[in-house]
Every structure is written in C-alpha cells, then in structure tokens.
C-alpha cells in the first residue's frame, strides 16, 4: 500500500486498470479502512518497533492531510497536481525506506 501511495506511475496504472472505481476514494479506503484502523499494528506484527513508529508517523501525517486535499472529481490526476498530495507521496516513500530490509 505504501508503494502505491508513493508512486505516480502505480497510481495512474491502477486508475487505468480499474476504471470503475474512484481512485482517490480507493487510496483512502485501502489505507484507512482496510489496512490501518487508527491504531498501531499489534506488537507481534512483522514490523519491529522502529518500523511501527515510522508507519504510525505516516498514518498521522496522512490522516491530518486528507481533509486538506482538493476535491478529486474521481481522478487521481487532480491529486497528482496537488503539492500536498506530493508531500504525502514523499512521506510514503520515506516510510518505505524506514521499513525496507
């Protein structure tokens, strides 16, 4: 999920390959509803303490930024034009680097 959030190419490919969904809704739903439910993953997860801290930091940042994103009109291209979305993408890249082996 972080890889998708970090990559313009993957976001555009997903939107192209799954045209029946609103890609921006999907990016929010996949993180906030499907993956991260507002609390840190359990201590017996596949992540160590530093990795969990990085994921939690990303979640807080993403959660704070969501309400400030422009209306997408159903396309991720609107968000890709937003400096704030680019910041979220960069934070996702940073988080990936923190959890990379």
N, C-alpha and C positions, 0 to 999 in steps of 0.2 A: 504494500500500500504506500509506504514512504517513497518507493521508487517511482510509482505512478505520480504521486504528488510532486516529485522533484523534476519530472521530465515533461517538457513541452511536447516532444515527439510522441511519447507514450499517451499523453492526454489526447492529442489530436487523433492518434490511431484508434484509441478506444472509442472516441466520439464517432469516427468514421465507421468502425466495425459494428457499433451498437447504436444505430441512428434513432431507434425508437425510444431512447431514454434521454432525459435532460442530463447532460454530462456533469453540470455543476451540482445538481441535486445528488447525483451519484457520488461525486467526490466527497460531499458532506456526509451522506448516508453511510458510505463504506467506512469512513473513519469514526464518526460519532455514534452511529447506531450498530454497526456490525463488528467493529474492531475494538474501539476504545470506549468503554461505557462510563467515562467520567471518574474512574479510579484507576490507580496503578495496577498493572498485571500482578498476579499473585507472586509471592516470593519463590515459589517452586517453578517459575516460568523458565524459559530458555535463556533469559537475559540476566546478566549479573547486575549488581547494584548501580554501577556507573551507567550501564546501558539503560536500565529502568529510569534513572534520573534524566537521561537525555530524552527518552520517549515522553516522560511526563512534562519536561520543559517544552518539547514540541507541541504537545497537546494543549498546554496552557496558552502558548502563543497563537496557535491555530484557532482555538476557541475565542480568544479575545479579538482576533482579526475578522472572523466570519461576518459579524454584523456590519463591518465597515466596507465589505466588498461591494462593488457595483452590481446592480441587477444584471443577471446574465443573459436574459432573453433566450435561455435554452441552449446556449453555445458556450463552450469553454473559451472560445476565441475572445469573448468580451473580457473574461478574467485575465487571459494572457496579455491583454493590453493594459492591465492594471498594475501599477508599481507595487501595490500591496500584495497582489497575488504572486508577483515575482519574489517578494520578500518571504512569503510562505513557502514557495518552491525552494528558495535558498535555505531556509531553516530545515526543510525536509532533507535536502542534500547534506547539510551539516549533521543532522541526526543520523542519517545513514552512515556517514563517516565514523560517528561515535560508536556504532554497533557493528561495524564491519570487522571481520576476523583478520 
